[in-house]
Amino acid sequence: MAAETSGPGTVLAVQHTPGGGPGRFGDWLREAGRDVHVLRPYDGEALPDSLDGRALLVLGGGYLPDDDERAPWLPSTRRLTREALASGTPFLGICLGGQLLAQVAGGTVRARHGRPEYGSTPITLRPEAGWDALLHGLGETVPAIERHVDAITELPPGAAWLASSEACPHQAFRIGDRAWGVQFHPEADADRIAGWDSAGLAALGVDRDALHARALAAEPAAIAAWSVVAGRFAGMC
């Protein structure tokens, strides 16, 4: 049975893991007057049969876009993503969500590709971002929290390439006029890092406390940028 959701003007948010909610991005959307309906298919909640004009926010998680055996709701998520692309419904994919958009639209995603990124990272906006509806006017670089080992290795045909980082070229892109994918986490605040597994990070040579401190220092700039992006996205919904 499909999940009960609100009507047009609602943002449907697909959450893939218990700790991977919409965070402050969801708060900013609500402040802009949007109802954010969080769907938790990992907990058995069914995804709707159709978007019915509602915007779609696909969040991050420790899966590849076609990891259907471990995450059996991914085919339904891909179906809704295709619907958003076909109908021009506003779409934003974050981390896994961005990778899923890239794959659905004809790009390529590879597991454990390139150098992993953890913590606050400078995101460099490309010239194409200067006239993008979400990213224009943010400046040359903006900090955002990263946590990924998989990566988009080839953007879909016709995609607008909007942002990169030192370790990961494809940090943000747009398909058409109303569908965006980002590798970074605009929804994650600095204190989320404090809950990361310190032992697991240490085994990779990463100091969680140092990551947290850097993210706290970058927090004002991150909030200033990503709250604006959330407001712009809300205005399209």
Contacts in CASP RR format, 6 or more apart in sequence:
PFRMAT RR
TARGET T0000
AUTHOR 0000-0000-0000
METHOD contacts of the structure
MODEL  1
MAAETSGPGTVLAVQHTPGGGPGRFGDWLREAGRDVHVLRPYDGEALPDS
LDGRALLVLGGGYLPDDDERAPWLPSTRRLTREALASGTPFLGICLGGQL
LAQVAGGTVRARHGRPEYGSTPITLRPEAGWDALLHGLGETVPAIERHVD
AITELPPGAAWLASSEACPHQAFRIGDRAWGVQFHPEADADRIAGWDSAG
LAALGVDRDALHARALAAEPAAIAAWSVVAGRFAGMC
1 46 0 8 1.000
2 46 0 8 1.000
2 47 0 8 1.000
2 48 0 8 1.000
2 49 0 8 1.000
3 39 0 8 1.000
3 45 0 8 1.000
3 46 0 8 1.000
3 47 0 8 1.000
3 48 0 8 1.000
5 12 0 8 1.000
5 37 0 8 1.000
5 39 0 8 1.000
5 48 0 8 1.000
5 54 0 8 1.000
6 35 0 8 1.000
6 37 0 8 1.000
6 54 0 8 1.000
7 52 0 8 1.000
7 54 0 8 1.000
8 52 0 8 1.000
8 53 0 8 1.000
8 54 0 8 1.000
9 34 0 8 1.000
9 35 0 8 1.000
9 53 0 8 1.000
9 54 0 8 1.000
9 55 0 8 1.000
9 237 0 8 1.000
10 34 0 8 1.000
10 35 0 8 1.000
10 36 0 8 1.000
10 37 0 8 1.000
10 54 0 8 1.000
10 55 0 8 1.000
10 237 0 8 1.000
11 26 0 8 1.000
11 29 0 8 1.000
11 34 0 8 1.000
11 35 0 8 1.000
11 36 0 8 1.000
11 37 0 8 1.000
11 54 0 8 1.000
11 55 0 8 1.000
11 56 0 8 1.000
11 57 0 8 1.000
11 234 0 8 1.000
11 237 0 8 1.000
12 37 0 8 1.000
12 39 0 8 1.000
12 48 0 8 1.000
12 51 0 8 1.000
12 54 0 8 1.000
12 55 0 8 1.000
12 56 0 8 1.000
12 57 0 8 1.000
12 80 0 8 1.000
13 21 0 8 1.000
13 22 0 8 1.000
13 26 0 8 1.000
13 36 0 8 1.000
13 37 0 8 1.000
13 38 0 8 1.000
13 39 0 8 1.000
13 57 0 8 1.000
13 58 0 8 1.000
13 59 0 8 1.000
14 39 0 8 1.000
14 41 0 8 1.000
14 47 0 8 1.000
14 56 0 8 1.000
14 57 0 8 1.000
14 58 0 8 1.000
14 59 0 8 1.000
14 73 0 8 1.000
14 77 0 8 1.000
14 80 0 8 1.000
15 21 0 8 1.000
15 22 0 8 1.000
15 38 0 8 1.000
15 39 0 8 1.000
15 40 0 8 1.000
15 41 0 8 1.000
15 42 0 8 1.000
15 59 0 8 1.000
16 41 0 8 1.000
16 42 0 8 1.000
16 59 0 8 1.000
16 60 0 8 1.000
16 61 0 8 1.000
16 62 0 8 1.000
16 63 0 8 1.000
16 71 0 8 1.000
16 96 0 8 1.000
17 42 0 8 1.000
17 60 0 8 1.000
17 61 0 8 1.000
17 62 0 8 1.000
18 42 0 8 1.000
18 43 0 8 1.000
20 59 0 8 1.000
20 60 0 8 1.000
20 61 0 8 1.000
21 38 0 8 1.000
21 59 0 8 1.000
21 187 0 8 1.000
22 29 0 8 1.000
22 36 0 8 1.000
22 38 0 8 1.000
22 57 0 8 1.000
22 59 0 8 1.000
22 187 0 8 1.000
23 187 0 8 1.000
23 188 0 8 1.000
23 189 0 8 1.000
24 187 0 8 1.000
24 188 0 8 1.000
24 189 0 8 1.000
24 223 0 8 1.000
24 226 0 8 1.000
24 227 0 8 1.000
25 57 0 8 1.000
25 94 0 8 1.000
25 186 0 8 1.000
25 187 0 8 1.000
25 226 0 8 1.000
25 230 0 8 1.000
26 36 0 8 1.000
26 57 0 8 1.000
26 187 0 8 1.000
26 230 0 8 1.000
28 226 0 8 1.000
28 227 0 8 1.000
28 230 0 8 1.000
28 231 0 8 1.000
28 234 0 8 1.000
29 36 0 8 1.000
29 230 0 8 1.000
29 231 0 8 1.000
29 233 0 8 1.000
29 234 0 8 1.000
29 237 0 8 1.000
30 36 0 8 1.000
32 230 0 8 1.000
32 231 0 8 1.000
32 234 0 8 1.000
32 235 0 8 1.000
33 234 0 8 1.000
34 55 0 8 1.000
34 234 0 8 1.000
34 235 0 8 1.000
34 237 0 8 1.000
36 57 0 8 1.000
39 45 0 8 1.000
39 47 0 8 1.000
39 48 0 8 1.000
41 47 0 8 1.000
41 73 0 8 1.000
41 76 0 8 1.000
41 77 0 8 1.000
42 71 0 8 1.000
42 73 0 8 1.000
46 76 0 8 1.000
47 73 0 8 1.000
47 76 0 8 1.000
47 77 0 8 1.000
47 80 0 8 1.000
48 80 0 8 1.000
50 80 0 8 1.000
50 83 0 8 1.000
51 80 0 8 1.000
51 83 0 8 1.000
51 84 0 8 1.000
51 87 0 8 1.000
51 89 0 8 1.000
53 87 0 8 1.000
53 89 0 8 1.000
54 89 0 8 1.000
54 237 0 8 1.000
55 84 0 8 1.000
55 89 0 8 1.000
55 90 0 8 1.000
55 91 0 8 1.000
55 92 0 8 1.000
55 233 0 8 1.000
55 236 0 8 1.000
55 237 0 8 1.000
56 80 0 8 1.000
56 81 0 8 1.000
56 84 0 8 1.000
56 89 0 8 1.000
56 90 0 8 1.000
56 91 0 8 1.000
56 92 0 8 1.000
57 91 0 8 1.000
57 92 0 8 1.000
57 93 0 8 1.000
57 94 0 8 1.000
58 77 0 8 1.000
58 81 0 8 1.000
58 91 0 8 1.000
58 92 0 8 1.000
58 93 0 8 1.000
58 94 0 8 1.000
58 96 0 8 1.000
58 97 0 8 1.000
58 98 0 8 1.000
58 100 0 8 1.000
58 101 0 8 1.000
59 93 0 8 1.000
59 94 0 8 1.000
59 95 0 8 1.000
59 96 0 8 1.000
59 97 0 8 1.000
59 187 0 8 1.000
60 93 0 8 1.000
60 94 0 8 1.000
60 95 0 8 1.000
60 96 0 8 1.000
60 97 0 8 1.000
60 185 0 8 1.000
61 95 0 8 1.000
61 96 0 8 1.000
62 96 0 8 1.000
63 70 0 8 1.000
63 71 0 8 1.000
63 74 0 8 1.000
63 96 0 8 1.000
64 96 0 8 1.000
64 99 0 8 1.000
64 109 0 8 1.000
64 111 0 8 1.000
64 150 0 8 1.000
65 74 0 8 1.000
65 78 0 8 1.000
65 96 0 8 1.000
65 97 0 8 1.000
65 99 0 8 1.000
65 100 0 8 1.000
65 102 0 8 1.000
65 103 0 8 1.000
65 104 0 8 1.000
65 109 0 8 1.000
66 74 0 8 1.000
66 78 0 8 1.000
66 103 0 8 1.000
67 74 0 8 1.000
68 74 0 8 1.000
68 75 0 8 1.000
74 100 0 8 1.000
77 100 0 8 1.000
78 100 0 8 1.000
78 103 0 8 1.000
78 104 0 8 1.000
81 91 0 8 1.000
81 100 0 8 1.000
81 101 0 8 1.000
81 104 0 8 1.000
82 104 0 8 1.000
83 89 0 8 1.000
84 90 0 8 1.000
84 91 0 8 1.000
84 178 0 8 1.000
84 179 0 8 1.000
85 91 0 8 1.000
85 104 0 8 1.000
85 105 0 8 1.000
85 175 0 8 1.000
85 179 0 8 1.000
88 177 0 8 1.000
88 178 0 8 1.000
88 179 0 8 1.000
89 178 0 8 1.000
90 178 0 8 1.000
90 179 0 8 1.000
90 233 0 8 1.000
90 236 0 8 1.000
90 237 0 8 1.000
91 101 0 8 1.000
91 178 0 8 1.000
91 179 0 8 1.000
91 180 0 8 1.000
92 179 0 8 1.000
92 180 0 8 1.000
92 181 0 8 1.000
92 182 0 8 1.000
92 233 0 8 1.000
93 100 0 8 1.000
93 101 0 8 1.000
93 180 0 8 1.000
93 181 0 8 1.000
93 182 0 8 1.000
94 181 0 8 1.000
94 182 0 8 1.000
94 184 0 8 1.000
94 185 0 8 1.000
94 186 0 8 1.000
94 187 0 8 1.000
95 147 0 8 1.000
95 148 0 8 1.000
95 182 0 8 1.000
95 183 0 8 1.000
95 184 0 8 1.000
95 185 0 8 1.000
97 181 0 8 1.000
98 152 0 8 1.000
98 181 0 8 1.000
98 182 0 8 1.000
98 183 0 8 1.000
99 109 0 8 1.000
99 150 0 8 1.000
99 151 0 8 1.000
99 152 0 8 1.000
99 183 0 8 1.000
101 175 0 8 1.000
101 179 0 8 1.000
101 180 0 8 1.000
101 181 0 8 1.000
102 108 0 8 1.000
102 109 0 8 1.000
102 152 0 8 1.000
102 155 0 8 1.000
102 156 0 8 1.000
102 159 0 8 1.000
102 170 0 8 1.000
102 173 0 8 1.000
102 181 0 8 1.000
103 109 0 8 1.000
105 156 0 8 1.000
105 157 0 8 1.000
105 159 0 8 1.000
105 175 0 8 1.000
105 179 0 8 1.000
106 156 0 8 1.000
106 157 0 8 1.000
107 152 0 8 1.000
107 154 0 8 1.000
107 155 0 8 1.000
107 156 0 8 1.000
107 157 0 8 1.000
107 159 0 8 1.000
108 152 0 8 1.000
108 153 0 8 1.000
108 154 0 8 1.000
109 150 0 8 1.000
109 151 0 8 1.000
109 152 0 8 1.000
109 153 0 8 1.000
110 150 0 8 1.000
110 151 0 8 1.000
110 153 0 8 1.000
111 149 0 8 1.000
111 150 0 8 1.000
112 149 0 8 1.000
112 150 0 8 1.000
113 149 0 8 1.000
113 150 0 8 1.000
113 151 0 8 1.000
113 153 0 8 1.000
114 151 0 8 1.000
114 167 0 8 1.000
114 168 0 8 1.000
115 167 0 8 1.000
115 168 0 8 1.000
116 148 0 8 1.000
116 149 0 8 1.000
116 167 0 8 1.000
116 204 0 8 1.000
117 146 0 8 1.000
117 147 0 8 1.000
117 148 0 8 1.000
117 165 0 8 1.000
117 167 0 8 1.000
117 168 0 8 1.000
117 183 0 8 1.000
118 146 0 8 1.000
118 147 0 8 1.000
118 201 0 8 1.000
118 204 0 8 1.000
118 206 0 8 1.000
118 211 0 8 1.000
119 145 0 8 1.000
119 146 0 8 1.000
119 147 0 8 1.000
119 193 0 8 1.000
119 211 0 8 1.000
119 214 0 8 1.000
119 215 0 8 1.000
120 143 0 8 1.000
120 144 0 8 1.000
120 145 0 8 1.000
120 146 0 8 1.000
120 190 0 8 1.000
120 211 0 8 1.000
120 214 0 8 1.000
120 215 0 8 1.000
120 217 0 8 1.000
120 218 0 8 1.000
120 222 0 8 1.000
121 143 0 8 1.000
121 144 0 8 1.000
121 145 0 8 1.000
121 146 0 8 1.000
121 165 0 8 1.000
121 166 0 8 1.000
121 167 0 8 1.000
121 184 0 8 1.000
122 141 0 8 1.000
122 142 0 8 1.000
122 143 0 8 1.000
122 165 0 8 1.000
122 166 0 8 1.000
123 141 0 8 1.000
123 142 0 8 1.000
123 143 0 8 1.000
123 144 0 8 1.000
123 163 0 8 1.000
123 164 0 8 1.000
123 165 0 8 1.000
123 171 0 8 1.000
123 172 0 8 1.000
123 184 0 8 1.000
124 140 0 8 1.000
124 141 0 8 1.000
124 163 0 8 1.000
124 164 0 8 1.000
124 165 0 8 1.000
124 171 0 8 1.000
125 135 0 8 1.000
125 138 0 8 1.000
125 139 0 8 1.000
125 140 0 8 1.000
125 141 0 8 1.000
125 142 0 8 1.000
125 162 0 8 1.000
125 163 0 8 1.000
125 172 0 8 1.000
126 161 0 8 1.000
126 162 0 8 1.000
126 163 0 8 1.000
126 164 0 8 1.000
128 160 0 8 1.000
128 161 0 8 1.000
128 162 0 8 1.000
129 135 0 8 1.000
129 136 0 8 1.000
129 138 0 8 1.000
129 162 0 8 1.000
129 163 0 8 1.000
129 172 0 8 1.000
130 136 0 8 1.000
130 137 0 8 1.000
132 160 0 8 1.000
132 162 0 8 1.000
132 174 0 8 1.000
133 177 0 8 1.000
133 178 0 8 1.000
133 232 0 8 1.000
133 236 0 8 1.000
134 174 0 8 1.000
134 180 0 8 1.000
134 229 0 8 1.000
134 232 0 8 1.000
134 233 0 8 1.000
135 162 0 8 1.000
135 163 0 8 1.000
135 172 0 8 1.000
135 229 0 8 1.000
138 225 0 8 1.000
138 228 0 8 1.000
138 229 0 8 1.000
142 221 0 8 1.000
142 222 0 8 1.000
142 225 0 8 1.000
142 226 0 8 1.000
143 215 0 8 1.000
143 218 0 8 1.000
143 221 0 8 1.000
143 222 0 8 1.000
143 225 0 8 1.000
144 182 0 8 1.000
144 184 0 8 1.000
144 185 0 8 1.000
144 186 0 8 1.000
144 222 0 8 1.000
144 226 0 8 1.000
145 184 0 8 1.000
145 185 0 8 1.000
145 188 0 8 1.000
145 189 0 8 1.000
145 190 0 8 1.000
145 192 0 8 1.000
145 193 0 8 1.000
145 215 0 8 1.000
145 222 0 8 1.000
146 165 0 8 1.000
146 168 0 8 1.000
146 183 0 8 1.000
146 184 0 8 1.000
146 185 0 8 1.000
147 185 0 8 1.000
147 188 0 8 1.000
147 196 0 8 1.000
148 168 0 8 1.000
148 183 0 8 1.000
151 168 0 8 1.000
151 170 0 8 1.000
151 183 0 8 1.000
152 170 0 8 1.000
152 173 0 8 1.000
152 183 0 8 1.000
153 170 0 8 1.000
155 161 0 8 1.000
155 170 0 8 1.000
155 173 0 8 1.000
156 173 0 8 1.000
156 175 0 8 1.000
158 175 0 8 1.000
159 173 0 8 1.000
159 174 0 8 1.000
159 175 0 8 1.000
160 173 0 8 1.000
160 174 0 8 1.000
160 175 0 8 1.000
160 176 0 8 1.000
161 170 0 8 1.000
161 173 0 8 1.000
162 171 0 8 1.000
162 172 0 8 1.000
162 173 0 8 1.000
162 174 0 8 1.000
162 180 0 8 1.000
163 171 0 8 1.000
163 172 0 8 1.000
163 182 0 8 1.000
164 170 0 8 1.000
164 171 0 8 1.000
165 171 0 8 1.000
165 183 0 8 1.000
165 184 0 8 1.000
168 183 0 8 1.000
170 183 0 8 1.000
171 182 0 8 1.000
171 183 0 8 1.000
171 184 0 8 1.000
172 180 0 8 1.000
172 181 0 8 1.000
172 182 0 8 1.000
172 183 0 8 1.000
172 184 0 8 1.000
173 180 0 8 1.000
173 181 0 8 1.000
174 180 0 8 1.000
174 181 0 8 1.000
178 236 0 8 1.000
186 222 0 8 1.000
186 225 0 8 1.000
186 226 0 8 1.000
186 229 0 8 1.000
186 230 0 8 1.000
187 226 0 8 1.000
189 219 0 8 1.000
190 212 0 8 1.000
190 215 0 8 1.000
190 216 0 8 1.000
190 218 0 8 1.000
190 219 0 8 1.000
190 222 0 8 1.000
191 212 0 8 1.000
193 208 0 8 1.000
193 211 0 8 1.000
193 212 0 8 1.000
193 215 0 8 1.000
194 208 0 8 1.000
194 212 0 8 1.000
195 208 0 8 1.000
196 208 0 8 1.000
196 211 0 8 1.000
197 208 0 8 1.000
198 208 0 8 1.000
198 209 0 8 1.000
201 207 0 8 1.000
201 208 0 8 1.000
201 211 0 8 1.000
202 208 0 8 1.000
215 222 0 8 1.000
END
